[in-house]
Amino acid sequence: MLYAVVARCPVFGGKVASFDATKAKAVPGVKTVVEISRGVAVVADNTWAAMQGRRALTVKWDEGANAGASKRNHQ
């Protein structure tokens, strides 16, 4: 069995511009790193390795049309 952790854009509607999986793949237990429709998945032998691989992953996001949106102050 393999486990995956997904890195998703912090902005709704954003997508991956680019990513560097070098450090993530160096984590013991990480099998592969793949781009998916809503982010980047780190696939590993166990959840701990998948989480550590995700932390080591470098992703540049294209935040899209919502990049300038901010929280609104509702009074």
N, CA, C and O atoms as a GROMACS GRO file, in nm:
protein
  300
    1MET      N    1   0.084  -0.117   0.000
    1MET     CA    2   0.000   0.000   0.000
    1MET      C    3   0.089   0.124   0.000
    1MET      O    4   0.193   0.126   0.066
    2LEU      N    5   0.047   0.225  -0.074
    2LEU     CA    6   0.117   0.352  -0.077
    2LEU      C    7   0.025   0.460  -0.022
    2LEU      O    8  -0.097   0.445  -0.020
    3TYR      N    9   0.085   0.569   0.023
    3TYR     CA   10   0.012   0.682   0.081
    3TYR      C   11   0.050   0.808   0.008
    3TYR      O   12   0.162   0.819  -0.043
    4ALA      N   13  -0.042   0.905   0.001
    4ALA     CA   14  -0.013   1.031  -0.068
    4ALA      C   15  -0.059   1.149   0.016
    4ALA      O   16  -0.158   1.142   0.088
    5VAL      N   17   0.016   1.256   0.004
    5VAL     CA   18  -0.021   1.384   0.063
    5VAL      C   19  -0.018   1.484  -0.052
    5VAL      O   20   0.074   1.483  -0.134
    6VAL      N   21  -0.121   1.571  -0.059
    6VAL     CA   22  -0.134   1.664  -0.171
    6VAL      C   23  -0.107   1.807  -0.124
    6VAL      O   24  -0.160   1.851  -0.022
    7ALA      N   25  -0.024   1.878  -0.200
    7ALA     CA   26  -0.003   2.021  -0.180
    7ALA      C   27  -0.099   2.092  -0.272
    7ALA      O   28  -0.098   2.069  -0.393
    8ARG      N   29  -0.182   2.179  -0.216
    8ARG     CA   30  -0.280   2.254  -0.296
    8ARG      C   31  -0.252   2.403  -0.285
    8ARG      O   32  -0.197   2.449  -0.185
    9CYS      N   33  -0.290   2.476  -0.387
    9CYS     CA   34  -0.271   2.621  -0.388
    9CYS      C   35  -0.349   2.685  -0.274
    9CYS      O   36  -0.464   2.647  -0.249
   10PRO      N   37  -0.289   2.780  -0.204
   10PRO     CA   38  -0.359   2.847  -0.094
   10PRO      C   39  -0.468   2.943  -0.141
   10PRO      O   40  -0.545   2.993  -0.060
   11VAL      N   41  -0.474   2.969  -0.271
   11VAL     CA   42  -0.576   3.059  -0.327
   11VAL      C   43  -0.673   2.977  -0.410
   11VAL      O   44  -0.632   2.901  -0.498
   12PHE      N   45  -0.804   2.992  -0.383
   12PHE     CA   46  -0.907   2.919  -0.456
   12PHE      C   47  -0.893   2.947  -0.606
   12PHE      O   48  -0.884   3.062  -0.649
   13GLY      N   49  -0.891   2.840  -0.684
   13GLY     CA   50  -0.883   2.853  -0.829
   13GLY      C   51  -0.741   2.859  -0.882
   13GLY      O   52  -0.720   2.864  -1.003
   14GLY      N   53  -0.642   2.858  -0.792
   14GLY     CA   54  -0.503   2.862  -0.834
   14GLY      C   55  -0.457   2.727  -0.886
   14GLY      O   56  -0.524   2.625  -0.868
   15LYS      N   57  -0.340   2.727  -0.952
   15LYS     CA   58  -0.286   2.603  -1.005
   15LYS      C   59  -0.134   2.606  -0.995
   15LYS      O   60  -0.075   2.710  -0.963
   16VAL      N   61  -0.072   2.494  -1.022
   16VAL     CA   62   0.073   2.482  -1.016
   16VAL      C   63   0.135   2.556  -1.134
   16VAL      O   64   0.099   2.534  -1.249
   17ALA      N   65   0.230   2.645  -1.104
   17ALA     CA   66   0.309   2.710  -1.209
   17ALA      C   67   0.432   2.623  -1.236
   17ALA      O   68   0.467   2.596  -1.352
   18SER      N   69   0.498   2.580  -1.128
   18SER     CA   70   0.612   2.490  -1.140
   18SER      C   71   0.640   2.430  -1.003
   18SER      O   72   0.592   2.479  -0.901
   19PHE      N   73   0.718   2.322  -1.002
   19PHE     CA   74   0.758   2.263  -0.874
   19PHE      C   75   0.891   2.192  -0.889
   19PHE      O   76   0.928   2.146  -0.997
   20ASP      N   77   0.963   2.185  -0.776
   20ASP     CA   78   1.091   2.115  -0.771
   20ASP      C   79   1.078   2.005  -0.667
   20ASP      O   80   1.059   2.032  -0.549
   21ALA      N   81   1.086   1.883  -0.711
   21ALA     CA   82   1.066   1.767  -0.624
   21ALA      C   83   1.196   1.707  -0.574
   21ALA      O   84   1.194   1.602  -0.509
   22THR      N   85   1.310   1.769  -0.602
   22THR     CA   86   1.440   1.712  -0.566
   22THR      C   87   1.450   1.677  -0.418
   22THR      O   88   1.484   1.564  -0.384
   23LYS      N   89   1.421   1.773  -0.331
   23LYS     CA   90   1.433   1.749  -0.186
   23LYS      C   91   1.327   1.651  -0.136
   23LYS      O   92   1.354   1.570  -0.048
   24ALA      N   93   1.208   1.658  -0.193
   24ALA     CA   94   1.101   1.567  -0.153
   24ALA      C   95   1.138   1.422  -0.187
   24ALA      O   96   1.114   1.332  -0.107
   25LYS      N   97   1.195   1.400  -0.304
   25LYS     CA   98   1.233   1.266  -0.346
   25LYS      C   99   1.350   1.210  -0.266
   25LYS      O  100   1.373   1.089  -0.264
   26ALA      N  101   1.424   1.299  -0.199
   26ALA     CA  102   1.537   1.256  -0.116
   26ALA      C  103   1.493   1.204   0.020
   26ALA      O  104   1.572   1.144   0.092
   27VAL      N  105   1.367   1.227   0.057
   27VAL     CA  106   1.314   1.179   0.185
   27VAL      C  107   1.299   1.027   0.178
   27VAL      O  108   1.236   0.976   0.085
   28PRO      N  109   1.356   0.955   0.274
   28PRO     CA  110   1.342   0.809   0.273
   28PRO      C  111   1.195   0.766   0.273
   28PRO      O  112   1.117   0.812   0.356
   29GLY      N  113   1.159   0.678   0.181
   29GLY     CA  114   1.022   0.628   0.172
   29GLY      C  115   0.940   0.694   0.063
   29GLY      O  116   0.838   0.640   0.021
   30VAL      N  117   0.981   0.811   0.016
   30VAL     CA  118   0.908   0.878  -0.092
   30VAL      C  119   0.936   0.805  -0.223
   30VAL      O  120   1.052   0.783  -0.260
   31LYS      N  121   0.829   0.766  -0.291
   31LYS     CA  122   0.841   0.691  -0.416
   31LYS      C  123   0.839   0.781  -0.539
   31LYS      O  124   0.920   0.763  -0.631
   32THR      N  125   0.748   0.878  -0.541
   32THR     CA  126   0.736   0.967  -0.656
   32THR      C  127   0.663   1.094  -0.615
   32THR      O  128   0.599   1.100  -0.510
   33VAL      N  129   0.674   1.196  -0.700
   33VAL     CA  130   0.604   1.321  -0.682
   33VAL      C  131   0.542   1.352  -0.818
   33VAL      O  132   0.612   1.356  -0.919
   34VAL      N  133   0.410   1.375  -0.821
   34VAL     CA  134   0.341   1.397  -0.948
   34VAL      C  135   0.247   1.517  -0.940
   34VAL      O  136   0.186   1.542  -0.836
   35GLU      N  137   0.237   1.589  -1.050
   35GLU     CA  138   0.140   1.697  -1.059
   35GLU      C  139   0.003   1.637  -1.089
   35GLU      O  140  -0.010   1.549  -1.174
   36ILE      N  141  -0.098   1.684  -1.018
   36ILE     CA  142  -0.236   1.642  -1.042
   36ILE      C  143  -0.318   1.767  -1.074
   36ILE      O  144  -0.265   1.878  -1.069
   37SER      N  145  -0.443   1.751  -1.105
   37SER     CA  146  -0.524   1.864  -1.150
   37SER      C  147  -0.533   1.979  -1.048
   37SER      O  148  -0.545   2.095  -1.087
   38ARG      N  149  -0.527   1.949  -0.920
   38ARG     CA  150  -0.541   2.054  -0.820
   38ARG      C  151  -0.419   2.075  -0.732
   38ARG      O  152  -0.428   2.136  -0.626
   39GLY      N  153  -0.304   2.025  -0.775
   39GLY     CA  154  -0.185   2.044  -0.695
   39GLY      C  155  -0.075   1.946  -0.729
   39GLY      O  156  -0.060   1.904  -0.844
   40VAL      N  157   0.001   1.909  -0.625
   40VAL     CA  158   0.113   1.816  -0.641
   40VAL      C  159   0.100   1.709  -0.534
   40VAL      O  160   0.085   1.740  -0.416
   41ALA      N  161   0.106   1.582  -0.574
   41ALA     CA  162   0.094   1.471  -0.481
   41ALA      C  163   0.231   1.408  -0.455
   41ALA      O  164   0.308   1.382  -0.547
   42VAL      N  165   0.258   1.385  -0.326
   42VAL     CA  166   0.380   1.315  -0.285
   42VAL      C  167   0.337   1.175  -0.244
   42VAL      O  168   0.258   1.159  -0.151
   43VAL      N  169   0.387   1.073  -0.312
   43VAL     CA  170   0.349   0.934  -0.289
   43VAL      C  171   0.464   0.863  -0.217
   43VAL      O  172   0.580   0.871  -0.258
   44ALA      N  173   0.430   0.794  -0.107
   44ALA     CA  174   0.534   0.732  -0.025
   44ALA      C  175   0.487   0.600   0.034
   44ALA      O  176   0.371   0.561   0.022
   45ASP      N  177   0.582   0.530   0.100
   45ASP     CA  178   0.555   0.403   0.165
   45ASP      C  179   0.465   0.416   0.288
   45ASP      O  180   0.394   0.322   0.323
   46ASN      N  181   0.470   0.533   0.353
   46ASN     CA  182   0.391   0.553   0.474
   46ASN      C  183   0.352   0.699   0.487
   46ASN      O  184   0.406   0.785   0.416
   47THR      N  185   0.259   0.728   0.576
   47THR     CA  186   0.209   0.866   0.589
   47THR      C  187   0.318   0.962   0.635
   47THR      O  188   0.323   1.076   0.588
   48TRP      N  189   0.403   0.918   0.727
   48TRP     CA  190   0.508   1.007   0.777
   48TRP      C  191   0.601   1.051   0.663
   48TRP      O  192   0.633   1.169   0.652
   49ALA      N  193   0.644   0.958   0.580
   49ALA     CA  194   0.731   0.991   0.467
   49ALA      C  195   0.660   1.084   0.370
   49ALA      O  196   0.720   1.177   0.316
   50ALA      N  197   0.532   1.060   0.345
   50ALA     CA  198   0.454   1.146   0.254
   50ALA      C  199   0.445   1.288   0.309
   50ALA      O  200   0.460   1.384   0.233
   51MET      N  201   0.421   1.302   0.439
   51MET     CA  202   0.412   1.435   0.500
   51MET      C  203   0.547   1.506   0.498
   51MET      O  204   0.554   1.625   0.470
   52GLN      N  205   0.655   1.433   0.528
   52GLN     CA  206   0.788   1.493   0.526
   52GLN      C  207   0.827   1.532   0.383
   52GLN      O  208   0.892   1.635   0.362
   53GLY      N  209   0.790   1.451   0.287
   53GLY     CA  210   0.815   1.484   0.147
   53GLY      C  211   0.740   1.608   0.105
   53GLY      O  212   0.793   1.692   0.032
   54ARG      N  213   0.617   1.621   0.150
   54ARG     CA  214   0.536   1.741   0.120
   54ARG      C  215   0.602   1.865   0.178
   54ARG      O  216   0.605   1.969   0.113
   55ARG      N  217   0.654   1.855   0.299
   55ARG     CA  218   0.722   1.970   0.361
   55ARG      C  219   0.848   2.010   0.286
   55ARG      O  220   0.884   2.127   0.283
   56ALA      N  221   0.914   1.913   0.224
   56ALA     CA  222   1.037   1.940   0.152
   56ALA      C  223   1.012   1.988   0.008
   56ALA      O  224   1.104   2.034  -0.059
   57LEU      N  225   0.890   1.977  -0.038
   57LEU     CA  226   0.853   2.013  -0.175
   57LEU      C  227   0.854   2.164  -0.194
   57LEU      O  228   0.810   2.239  -0.107
   58THR      N  229   0.905   2.209  -0.309
   58THR     CA  230   0.903   2.351  -0.344
   58THR      C  231   0.805   2.369  -0.459
   58THR      O  232   0.823   2.313  -0.567
   59VAL      N  233   0.699   2.449  -0.435
   59VAL     CA  234   0.597   2.471  -0.538
   59VAL      C  235   0.580   2.621  -0.560
   59VAL      O  236   0.572   2.698  -0.464
   60LYS      N  237   0.575   2.662  -0.686
   60LYS     CA  238   0.540   2.799  -0.722
   60LYS      C  239   0.399   2.793  -0.778
   60LYS      O  240   0.369   2.713  -0.867
   61TRP      N  241   0.312   2.879  -0.724
   61TRP     CA  242   0.171   2.876  -0.762
   61TRP      C  243   0.135   2.989  -0.857
   61TRP      O  244   0.187   3.100  -0.847
   62ASP      N  245   0.046   2.958  -0.951
   62ASP     CA  246  -0.020   3.059  -1.033
   62ASP      C  247  -0.154   3.081  -0.964
   62ASP      O  248  -0.245   3.000  -0.975
   63GLU      N  249  -0.165   3.191  -0.892
   63GLU     CA  250  -0.283   3.214  -0.808
   63GLU      C  251  -0.406   3.256  -0.886
   63GLU      O  252  -0.515   3.262  -0.829
   64GLY      N  253  -0.393   3.285  -1.014
   64GLY     CA  254  -0.508   3.313  -1.099
   64GLY      C  255  -0.580   3.441  -1.064
   64GLY      O  256  -0.524   3.533  -1.005
   65ALA      N  257  -0.707   3.446  -1.102
   65ALA     CA  258  -0.788   3.566  -1.087
   65ALA      C  259  -0.814   3.605  -0.942
   65ALA      O  260  -0.844   3.721  -0.914
   66ASN      N  261  -0.804   3.511  -0.851
   66ASN     CA  262  -0.832   3.540  -0.710
   66ASN      C  263  -0.708   3.584  -0.632
   66ASN      O  264  -0.714   3.600  -0.510
   67ALA      N  265  -0.597   3.604  -0.700
   67ALA     CA  266  -0.471   3.637  -0.631
   67ALA      C  267  -0.482   3.765  -0.549
   67ALA      O  268  -0.421   3.775  -0.443
   68GLY      N  269  -0.558   3.862  -0.595
   68GLY     CA  270  -0.568   3.989  -0.525
   68GLY      C  271  -0.682   3.994  -0.425
   68GLY      O  272  -0.698   4.094  -0.355
   69ALA      N  273  -0.759   3.890  -0.417
   69ALA     CA  274  -0.872   3.890  -0.324
   69ALA      C  275  -0.822   3.884  -0.180
   69ALA      O  276  -0.723   3.816  -0.151
   70SER      N  277  -0.889   3.953  -0.092
   70SER     CA  278  -0.853   3.949   0.049
   70SER      C  279  -0.979   3.931   0.131
   70SER      O  280  -1.091   3.942   0.079
   71LYS      N  281  -0.961   3.903   0.257
   71LYS     CA  282  -1.076   3.888   0.346
   71LYS      C  283  -1.150   4.020   0.355
   71LYS      O  284  -1.089   4.127   0.366
   72ARG      N  285  -1.279   4.012   0.352
   72ARG     CA  286  -1.361   4.135   0.361
   72ARG      C  287  -1.406   4.155   0.504
   72ARG      O  288  -1.434   4.060   0.577
   73ASN      N  289  -1.411   4.277   0.542
   73ASN     CA  290  -1.453   4.313   0.678
   73ASN      C  291  -1.605   4.328   0.679
   73ASN      O  292  -1.658   4.425   0.625
   74HIS      N  293  -1.673   4.235   0.740
   74HIS     CA  294  -1.818   4.239   0.750
   74HIS      C  295  -1.856   4.303   0.882
   74HIS      O  296  -1.823   4.251   0.988
   75GLN      N  297  -1.925   4.415   0.876
   75GLN     CA  298  -1.965   4.484   0.999
   75GLN      C  299  -2.113   4.483   1.016
   75GLN      O  300  -2.164   4.537   1.114
   0.00000   0.00000   0.00000
